Amino acid sequence: MKHLLLPLLLLLALTACRDDDDVDMPLTETDLTLDFRAEYDGAPLGIQRDAYAYPTGDTLKVLLFQYYVSDLELLPRNGAAPVRLTDIDLLRWMSASDSAMQTRTFRVPEGDYAGLRFGLGVKPELNAQDPSAFPADYVLNEAEFWGPTTRYVFAKIEANADLESDGLYDTGLTYHMGSDSLYTTVEFNQPFSVRAGQTPQLTVVADVLRALSDGSDTFDITNPQQQAVHGGNQAVALDIWNRLAGQFRLEVQQ
């Protein structure tokens, strides 16, 4: 009996050691800061402060710039599942005291990443829910909700324009955009590594002018039919939306 027990005990000990070796070690996490910067023609946006030249020869002052991001994620370089930072967030510039830079901090696994991805707008599963489904201080609230049919406003650009060169900014420009069909995935394929004490500086940049004009195609703010978009007339602002979605860039300082 002793001769049988000894090999069995030896086998159990080896199996136990092998199982211990196969257990995945917990991922080490660290803080990652992600900045969102608003610009106008490459300069930090002076919301409700600065007057800006527009390609049509007119001048405008930006009063409000905001947009939702959904499913903000880091993309691991090894092809593993994305690291979700947040399901939904609202970036907003609306006061003369607002800095052009807004900062978010997340707890993320250390490692090597291929880039960053988010959905511009409110993803369909959240867009289908009413504000009453969320806490009163949640980013999806009544102020950003059109109604049961048109749902949430995904992005807003508001400005006052001087179209007569008389120093009076008396033409209002209001572009409120949103619908499931507009929801767009924005992805940056720019590698970076996250290590404790060596985290990169990541900045997502959005330029209001580049949402309105890409240098060859400029939205006509002098046309009275194109000075307001709200609720149902989303077709008017489709080209603004497409430029807005396409102009984002990611700055990486490792």
Secondary structure, DSSP 8 states (H G I E B T S, - for coil): -HHHHHHHHHHHHHHHHHHHHHS-----EEEEEEEEEEEETTEE--TTT--EE-TTS-EEEEEEEEEEEEEEEEEETTS---EEEEEEEEEEE-STT--SEEEEEEEEE-EEEEEEEEEES--HHHHTS-GGGS-TTSSS-GGGEEETTTEE--EEEEEEEESSSSS---EEEEEEE--GGG-EEEEE---EEE-TT---EEEEEEEHHHHHB-SS-B--TTSGGGSEE-TT-GGGGHHHHHHHHHH-EEEEE-
